[in-house]
Amino acid sequence: MIKGTFKRNDSGQIVSFTLTGHAEAGPYGSDIVCAGVSALAISTINGIDALAGFEPIVEMNETEGGYLYAEVVSGMTQEQNNIAQILMENLLLGLQSIEAENTEYIQVDTNTQK
């Protein structure tokens, strides 16, 4: 199962997200849940870089897969922050849509940072 966790600050803004696990919704190379999650997540990270103009902190397991962590950096302009927030909220909505149709393969949660 893929588990997605989004962390929000006290203002409700997403500050980071983590994706772990494997959907195992089909054979390797044919798993549409995994493909959808991967496409949305990588597109979000690339979009932050290209459209907001900064590189988020990114950690991933490139050998086995199944782990991706992204965090927005501090010191952004308000415009950069707004763009990053729109992209990360869009990722959350996309993953929730996948979850709604595939509850046995993906679980998405949001937490407020403490």
N, C-alpha and C positions, 0 to 999 in steps of 0.2 A: 504494500500500500504506500502511496505517496502521501506524505504529511506536509502541509504548508502552514507556516506560522508567520503571521505579520505582527510586528511590534509597533505600537503607536505611542507617541509622547503624550504629555498631559493636555496638549492642544488638539489631540486627535489626529495628528499627522503621522503617516507611516514613516518610521525611521529605518526599519530593516525588514527583510523577509528571509526565511529559510525554507528550502524544499529538501526533503529527505525521502529516501526509499525508492522503490520501484513499483509501478502500477501492476505489472504482470497480468495485464488485461488481454494479452495475446502473445504470440511467439516473438522473439527478439527480431526487431526490424519491422514488425507488423502491429505493434502495440499503439493503437491510436490515442489512448489516454496519455501515455508517456510522450508521444509525439506532440500532442496538443499542449501539454504542460511545458515541455521543453521549448517549443516555439514561442509561447507567450513569455516565458521567463527571460530567454535570451534576447528577444525583441525588446523587452522592457529595459534591460541593461544597456543594450546598444542604443536605444532611444534616449536614455538619460545622457549617455556620452555625446551623441550627435545633436540632440535638440536642446538639452539643458546646458551643455558645454562643460561638463565635468565628469570625471570617472568615479563611479561609486566604488566603495571598498567591496571587492568580490573575492570569495573563497570558494573553491570547488574541488571535488575529487575527480580528477581527469582520467584516472586509470580505471576505476570501478564505476564511476558515475554514481548517481543516487544521492549527491549532496551538492547544494548550491546555497550560498549565503551572500546577500548583498545588503549594504548599508550606505545611506547617504552621508556625505561628509559635512562637516561644519564649515561655516564661513561662506556659504553660498549667498548670492544675491536673492532678493525676494522673487524675481522672475525665474531664476534657476530652480528655486524651491518649488514654485508653483508648477513648473513643467514636470519636475520629478514627481510631485504629488499626483498629478493627473495620470502620469504613466503608471505609477505604482497602484493607484486606485483602480485603474483599468485592468491591471494584472489581477488584482484581487477579484474583481467582478468576473473576469474571464475564467479564473480558477473555480469560483463559486458556481458558474454555469456548468463547467465540466463535472463538478462534484454533484450537482443536482441530478444529473443523468447517470452518474457512475459512483454511487456512494460506497460500493464495495472496493473501489480502487483508489480513491482520493478523499482526504479529509483536510479541510481548511479552517484555521482558527485565527482570531485576532486577539492580541493581549495589549494592555496598557503598560508601558514601562514604569518601573518603580525606582 
